[in-house]
Amino acid sequence: MSLQDDLTAVRRNLNELVRSVERLERDVARQAPAAAGPPGGEETVFVPDTPYDSTLWTDSDDEGLGARDRRAP
């Protein structure tokens, strides 16, 4: 194949991709009103980006490493 043939094939594939994405967007837009809320009708809980208070972890073990004052098996 020549470079021109390759470019033509790439353009054709790109155009098909654009058409597929447009069809997908239309399908999602049609179903969006039915799927407006989270599954099960549960309320969304937002978790803040602020760091947790370090005193919450004072007496905790390192997960997977065991207790701090003992050796792992």
N, C-alpha and C positions, 0 to 999 in steps of 0.2 A: 504494500500500500504506500501511496505517496503521502507527503505531508498534507496536501490539499484534501485527500480522502480522509485522513485522520481528523483534520479540523472539521470536515463536514459531519463525520460520525459523532464527534464531541458536541457539536452544535445540536444535532438531532437528539442526542441523549439528554442534553441540558434542557432542551425545549420539552421533552417528554417528562423530565423531572419537574419542571415548573408547572406543567398541566396537572401532574399527579398531586403536587402540593396544593394547588388551587382547589382540586376536587376534595382533598382531605379537609382543607379549611372550611369549605362549604358544608361538608358532612358534620364536622364538629359544631359549626354554628347552628345547624338545624337541631342538634341534640343538646345544645347548651342549656336551653330552658329546663329540660327534664333533669339535667344533672347540675342544677344550680348550687345545691348544698352538698356537704360531705356525706359519704355513705352512712346509712343508719340514722340520719337526722341528728347526729351529734353536733354540739357546738364546737367551733374551732377555738383552740387554746393557743394563744401567742406566748412564746417564751422570750423574755427580754434578753438583750445582748450584754447586759451588765454582768460582771463576774460574780460568782457565788461567794458568800461569806466563808472564808477559809476555816472558821471555827466549826463548820459543819463536818469537816473531815478530820477533826482532831484525834479521835479514837478509832479511826477506820484502818483496816488492813489494806495493803497494796494489792489490788485485785490480781490474782494469778501468781503473786509472789509470796503469799502467806503473811504471817505476822512479822512485825519489824524486829522483835527480839528473839526470833527463832530462825533456824536454818531450814531451807526448803529441802524436801527429801531427795 
